[in-house]
Amino acid sequence: MQFFLGKRTFLIVLFGALLLMPSLANEYHIFIANLVMLYIILALGLNMLIGFAGQLAFSNAAMYGIGAYGAGLLMKHFAWPYWAAAPGGVLIAMAAGTLLALPALRMSGIYLALTTLAFAQFVWWLMTHWTSVTFGAGGFIPPPIDFSPLPVTQEIGIYYLTWVAAILLYLAAKNTMASSIGRAFVAIRDGEVAAESLGINLFRYKALAFAISGFYAGTAGALYGGMLGFVGPESFDLLQMILHKAAVVLGGLGSVIGSVIGGVLLTVSLEITKELKWSIEMAFGGLLMLLVLFQPTGLVTFIKRWVPGWREHLQYLPEREAQRSIDADETVEDGEMTSTDRSAQERQP
C-alpha cells in the first residue's frame, strides 16, 4: 500500500501523464501542462535559494525574464540558432544571479529583499524602455525554432524539451540538497555565524545559491520564450514574482518534492479561478492566506504527516517549522536535527 502512496509513484504518474499529454489533449491543455512544468522548474530554483539557503530574494522574475530575453534577443539580433541562444540566455541569467550574491554578503532579511526587488524592477524597466535592444513594451517575436531532423512542430518539440528539463532539474535539485552543498545551504539559513564557525565560506555558498536559482529561472525563461513564440515584459512583472513565491509557499519551503507540488497546485489554482470567472488575484490570495494561517509549512508537511509513503526526516525545514511539525506529530524520529548540529556531528573525529 505504501508504494501506491509514495512520492516516487506520485512523480511517475505526474511525469507519465505529462509525457502522454500531447497525444491525448488539445493545444490549450498542452499549453497548461507546459506551464505546470515551467512553474515546477521555477519553484525548484527559488526554493533552493530561499527555502534551503535562507536568502530572502525577490529577483526570480527578473532572472526568468533575462533567460527569455537573452535567448530571444540572441536569435533576433545575431541570428543564433535556438540551441546556442538558449544556453546563452541561461548563462546570462546565471551570471546576473551570481552578482546578486554581493549585496547578500552584507545584507539579510528585509534589506536583501528590498535590494533584490529594486534590481528586479530595474530589469523590468530595461525590458520596457530600452527599445533599441529589447523592442520596448510591445515585445518581439523571436525566429522560429528548427527541430529538424525530428518530425515535430515547434509547440510539441518545446513541450518535450521542457519535460526533459523538468525531470533533469528535479533530479539535480534532489541530489544537490542531499550533498554537502545542501547541508551548507541549510547551515547558512539556520545561522550564518554558526555556519561560518564551522568553516563554511559564506560568500561562496551564497553565490552558488544565487547562481543555481538564476540557472533554473533562466532555463525556464528560455523555454517559455520558445513555447509562447513571443517575449514581452508583461510576463516578468511584479505579479509573476509573487506567483513564483506562492508556488514555493504552497508546496513547502525547504522541500524539493514540495516545489513540484507547489508548481502543479499554482497552475491548477490559477486555471480554476479563471474558469469560474473569479478574480484571480482575490481567489488565489485567499487560498494563500488560508494555507499560511493553517498550514504554514506548506502542503508537503501535511502530506508527510498523514500519508505513510511520504514520511521522511524534516531536517531541511527551517528549525522552528520543523519543531512545529514534530510537535504536531507528537513523535521525534532519529535523525531530525538542525543543520548546524548535523554539520558539527560530521566534523567530530
Buried (B, 14 or more C-beta within 10 A) or exposed (E): EEEEBBBEEBBEEBBEEBBEBBEEBEEEEBBBBBBBBBBBBBBBBBBBBBBBBBBBBBBBBBBBBBBBBBBBBBBBEEEBEBEEBBBBBBBBBBBBBBEBBBBBEEBBEEEBBEBBBEBBBEBBEBBBEEEEEBBBEEBBBBBEBEBEEEEBEBBBBBBBBBBEBBBEBBEBBBEBBEEEBBBBBBBBBBBBEBBEEBEBEBEEBBBBBBBBBBBBBBBBBBBBBBBBBBBBBEBBBEEBBBBBBBBBBBBBBBBBBBBBBBBBBBBEBBBBBEEEEEEBEEBBEEBBEEBEEEBBBBBBBBBBBEBEBBBBEBBBBBBEBBBBBBEEBEEEEEEBBBBBBBBBEEEEE
